[in-house]
Amino acid sequence: MNWEAINAIAQLISSIGVVASLWYLAVQVHRSTRIAKLSAQDAATTALRDVTRPFAENPEVGRIWRIGLENLDALSADEKARFFHVAFQFLKAMETIHFHYAYGLMEEPVWRGWRNLYEHYLATPGLEFYWSIRHNLFSERFQEFIAGLDRPAQRLTVANLLGQEKIDK
């Protein structure tokens, strides 16, 4: 065997090593991307869960949210202030979820569920009013997204899901 043959074999082995390394790297990047997406989806769910948990744990906060969604005039000034505070937190969590999707960290089927939720809640009189006076607290990208949402034919929220609350149309 001469030096040229040995050199050719060495180059072949090196090439195979490079290809194997690139394949391994691609697999690791794919796994890392998948983990990042799952983490982002979990963070989005956690963000909204943290905002809405008080509705279930504190009957008074739940009552204010439920009534405020449909009829702000039925709330006292203090209750309206609490509703607006919660509305801000709720919409900020929604904005975070939207950005996870916009930056490719959330898969389309998962995003569709969130988008459907947005359409129902943002069509309520209480959140529509809040958005009309405080939309500038949110990014332009999120404002554009909200502007492009369709109004559902029948909006369903915690306030009217069972048909027991008055809905002003």
N, C-alpha and C positions, 0 to 999 in steps of 0.2 A: 504494500500500500504506500503510495507516495504522499507528499505533503499536500498536494492539491486535493486529493481525495479526502484526507483527514480534515482539511479546511472546509470542504464542501459539507461533510458530515457535521462538523461543529456549527456551521451556519444554519443547517437544517434543524439541528437540535435547538439552537438559539431562537430560530423563528417559531418553532413549536412552543417554546417557553414563553415567548412574547404573546402569541395567540392565546395560550392558556391563561396568562396573567390578565390579558384584556377581557377574556371571558369571565374570569373570576371577579374582576372589578365591575363589569356590567351587572353581574348577579348581585353583588353587594350594593351597588347604586340603586338597583331596582328594589331590593329589600328596604333600603333606607328611605326611599321615596314612599313606599307603601306604609312604612312605620310612621313617617311624617304625616301622611294623609290621615291615617287612623288617629294619630295624636291630635291633629287639628279638628277632626270630627268630634272626638271626645271632648276637647276643650270647648268647642262650640256648644255642645249639649250641656256641659257643666256650667257654662256662662249663663245660659238661659234658665237652667234649673236653679242656680243660685238666686236669680232675680225673682223667679216665681215661687220658690219654696215658702216665703212668708205668706203667700196667699192661702196656702193649705194649712200652715202652722198657726196663723193668727187670724181668727175669724173676722176681726175688725178690718184688717188690711185687705182680706179677701172681699169683704163687703164693699169697701171703698173702690177697689179695682173693678169689681163686677158692675157696680152702679155707674162709676165714672166712665166706663167704656160706652155705655148707652145713653146716659143722661147726666151731664155735668151739673145742670141746674139743680138736681136733687141733692147735691153735696153742699156742705157748709164750706166757708172759706178755708178753714183748716183742713178739711177733708180734700178739697180741691188741691191744696198745696201738696198733700201727701200723694194724691193721684199723679200730679205732675212730676214729683220726684221719682215715683215708680215708673212712670211713662218714659222718663229720660233713661233710666237704667235698662228698661225693657228694650228700647230702641237702640241703645248702645250695644247691648248684647246681640241684637239683630244685625247691626252694622258689622260687628266682628265676624259673625257667621257669614255675612255677605262677602267680606274680604277674604275669608278662607276659601270661598268658592271662586272668587275673581282671580285669585292667585294660584288656582289649580290644586288646592289642598283638600278639596271636597269633590267627591264624585257626583256626577249628574243625578243619579237616582236619589241620593241623599239630599241633594240641594233642592230638588223638586218639592219634597215634603216641606222643607223650610219655607220655600217661596210660597207655597199654598197657605201656610200658616200666616205669613206676612200679609197676604192679600186679604184674609179674613179680618185680622186685627187692625190693619191700617185703614179699613173701610168703616170702622166704628166711629160714631160721632165724637167720642172723647179723644181718641188718638188722632183723628183728622184735625180737630181743633188744636191740640197740642202741637202737631206737626206744622200746622199753618203759621203758628207764632214762634216756633223754636227750631225749625228745620236748619237754620244756619249754625246750629251746634254740631252738625254732622258734616262729614266730608262731601265734597261736590259729587264724587262718584256715587256715594250712597244716595244722595238727593236725586241724581239722575235715575238711579235704579228705582227708587220709590215712585218717581214721576211716571215711569213706564209700566207700573203694575196695573193689571186689570182689576176691576171691581167684580167680586164674585156675585153671581145671580142671587144666591142666598148666603149671606155671611153668617158663619157659625163661630162663636167664641164662647168662652166660659159663661158669659153673661146671657147667652140666648141658645145655647146648644140644645137644651131640652125644651125650648119653646115656652119657657115659663116667665121670661122677662119681656117687658114691652120694648119693641124695636121701633125707633123713630126713623122713618124713611124720608 
